[in-house]
Each structure stands twice: as structure tokens, then as C-alpha cells.
Amino acid sequence: MHHVSGMIDTVVLAICHSTFSVVPNRYKTDLAYDIGFMLTTLSSGGVSGFLIGYAVKKGIKIIIGIAGLLLGGLAYLNYKGLVSVDWEKIASMSNQAISEFSLDSASYASSVVDSQVMPTMVNFGVPLTGSFAAGFILGCLKG
């Protein structure tokens, strides 16, 4: 196990040395660490984004299916005359819920980011968030 780890470190340092030959020796190990950190951040963000996107799409499909069955059942009972459904009231309530949800989520997102978070976001959050977003989109497309 130690031998494989040593080989990986040697390959990473060789790549860093050949690519960044102008970098002083004391920074070569830091550069290898930074590249490893970046690759770990990108891969973990992408994989977790894919899994969450896949699960979200499956969950949304289930919720929409249940809502469709419920509305279909109400329409059938309304057609048979067993119940009376006010479709205009249902439409206005659903539109109101959608607009409140979109306004609340937008105001929350703008209040979270402040000046103390920005340095962390640049070093860690931007690659993680970018790879997470790409993985989330792929997960939603495959789900």
C-alpha cells in the first residue's frame, strides 16, 4: 500500500515538475497537495451532485405522480357527481404557493453570502459548487 502511495506521489511530482519547472523546489510539494485537493474537491462535488440530482428527480416524479392521481381521482369523482370541485380555487391556491416558494427561496439565497464567506468560497466553494452543479444537472438528466 505504501509503495502504491509513493508511486502516485512520484507521478504527481513528476507532472508538476515537468509542467511547472519554473516553480521553486519548496513549492513543488505544496503544488502537488493543491492539485490533489482540487481533484478531490471536484470529484466529491461531482459525485455527490450526481447522486442528489438523481434522487431529486426521482422524488419529484413520485410527488408529481401522486398529485396527478389525486387530481385525476377528484376529476373522476366530480364527473360522476359525487363531489363538487372548485377548480378555479385549486388553480389560484397552487399559483400562490408556487409564487411564495420562489420568493422565499430567492431571499434566503441572497442573505446567506456575506463578506466573511467569500475567501472560503473562492478557495473551496467555487470548485465544489461548480462540480456539484454539473453533477446535479447530469443526475437530473439521467434520473
C-alpha positions as CSV (number, residue, x, y, z in Angstrom):
1,M,0.0,0.0,0.0
2,H,2.8,2.4,0.9
3,H,4.6,1.5,-2.4
4,V,1.5,2.5,-4.4
5,S,1.1,5.7,-2.5
6,G,4.8,6.5,-3.1
7,M,4.4,5.8,-6.8
8,I,1.3,8.2,-7.0
9,D,3.3,10.9,-5.2
10,T,6.2,10.4,-7.6
11,V,3.9,10.7,-10.7
12,V,2.2,13.8,-9.3
13,L,5.5,15.4,-8.5
14,A,6.9,14.4,-12.0
15,I,3.9,16.0,-13.7
16,C,4.2,19.1,-11.5
17,H,8.0,19.3,-12.2
18,S,7.6,18.9,-16.0
19,T,4.6,21.3,-16.2
20,F,5.8,23.9,-13.7
21,S,9.6,23.7,-14.0
22,V,9.9,27.4,-13.0
23,V,8.4,26.8,-9.6
24,P,11.0,26.7,-6.8
25,N,11.6,23.3,-5.1
26,R,10.0,24.3,-1.8
27,Y,6.6,24.9,-3.6
28,K,6.5,21.7,-5.6
29,T,5.1,19.6,-2.7
30,D,2.6,22.4,-1.9
31,L,1.6,22.4,-5.6
32,A,1.1,18.6,-5.6
33,Y,-1.0,19.0,-2.5
34,D,-3.1,21.8,-4.1
35,I,-3.7,19.7,-7.2
36,G,-4.7,16.7,-5.1
37,F,-7.0,18.9,-3.0
38,M,-8.6,20.3,-6.2
39,L,-9.1,16.9,-7.8
40,T,-10.7,15.6,-4.5
41,T,-12.9,18.6,-4.3
42,L,-14.0,18.3,-7.9
43,S,-14.7,14.6,-7.8
44,S,-16.5,14.6,-4.5
45,G,-18.7,17.6,-5.6
46,G,-19.5,15.9,-8.9
47,V,-20.3,12.5,-7.5
48,S,-22.5,14.0,-4.7
49,G,-24.2,16.3,-7.1
50,F,-25.0,13.5,-9.5
51,L,-26.4,11.3,-6.7
52,I,-28.5,14.2,-5.2
53,G,-29.7,15.2,-8.7
54,Y,-30.8,11.7,-9.5
55,A,-32.6,11.3,-6.2
56,V,-34.3,14.7,-6.5
57,K,-35.6,13.9,-10.0
58,K,-36.9,10.5,-8.8
59,G,-38.6,12.2,-5.8
60,I,-40.2,14.8,-8.0
61,K,-41.5,12.1,-10.3
62,I,-43.1,10.3,-7.4
63,I,-44.6,13.6,-6.0
64,I,-46.0,14.6,-9.4
65,G,-47.4,11.1,-9.9
66,I,-49.2,11.2,-6.6
67,A,-50.5,14.7,-7.3
68,G,-51.7,13.6,-10.7
69,L,-53.5,10.5,-9.3
70,L,-55.2,12.8,-6.7
71,L,-56.3,15.3,-9.2
72,G,-57.4,12.6,-11.6
73,G,-59.4,11.0,-8.8
74,L,-61.0,14.3,-7.9
75,A,-61.9,14.9,-11.6
76,Y,-63.5,11.5,-11.9
77,L,-65.5,12.0,-8.7
78,N,-66.5,15.4,-10.0
79,Y,-67.6,13.9,-13.3
80,K,-69.7,11.2,-11.5
81,G,-71.3,13.9,-9.4
82,L,-70.1,12.5,-6.1
83,V,-68.2,15.7,-5.2
84,S,-68.1,19.3,-6.3
85,V,-64.7,20.7,-7.0
86,D,-63.9,24.4,-7.4
87,W,-61.1,24.2,-10.0
88,E,-60.5,27.9,-10.1
89,K,-59.8,27.9,-6.3
90,I,-57.4,25.0,-6.7
91,A,-55.6,26.8,-9.5
92,S,-55.3,30.1,-7.6
93,M,-54.0,28.3,-4.4
94,S,-51.4,26.4,-6.4
95,N,-50.2,29.6,-8.2
96,Q,-50.0,31.4,-4.8
97,A,-48.0,28.5,-3.3
98,I,-45.5,28.5,-6.2
99,S,-45.0,32.3,-6.1
100,E,-44.4,32.2,-2.3
101,F,-42.0,29.4,-2.6
102,S,-40.0,31.1,-5.3
103,L,-39.8,34.4,-3.4
104,D,-38.8,32.8,-0.1
105,S,-36.0,30.8,-1.7
106,A,-34.6,33.8,-3.6
107,S,-34.5,36.0,-0.5
108,Y,-32.8,33.2,1.6
109,A,-30.1,32.7,-1.0
110,S,-29.2,36.4,-1.1
111,S,-28.9,36.6,2.7
112,V,-26.6,33.7,3.1
113,V,-23.5,35.0,1.3
114,D,-21.5,37.7,3.1
115,S,-18.0,39.1,3.1
116,Q,-16.6,36.6,5.5
117,V,-17.7,33.7,3.4
118,M,-16.1,34.9,0.1
119,P,-12.5,33.8,0.8
120,T,-13.6,30.3,1.6
121,M,-15.9,30.2,-1.4
122,V,-13.1,31.2,-3.7
123,N,-10.6,28.5,-2.5
124,F,-13.0,25.7,-1.7
125,G,-16.6,26.6,-2.6
126,V,-16.3,27.6,-6.2
127,P,-14.8,24.3,-7.5
128,L,-17.0,22.3,-5.2
129,T,-20.1,24.2,-6.2
130,G,-19.3,24.1,-9.9
131,S,-18.7,20.4,-9.9
132,F,-21.7,19.8,-7.7
133,A,-23.9,21.8,-10.2
134,A,-22.5,19.9,-13.2
135,G,-23.1,16.6,-11.4
136,F,-26.6,17.7,-10.3
137,I,-27.6,18.5,-13.9
138,L,-26.2,15.2,-15.1
139,G,-28.1,13.4,-12.3
140,C,-31.3,15.1,-13.2
141,L,-30.9,14.2,-16.9
142,K,-30.2,10.5,-16.1
143,G,-32.9,10.2,-13.3
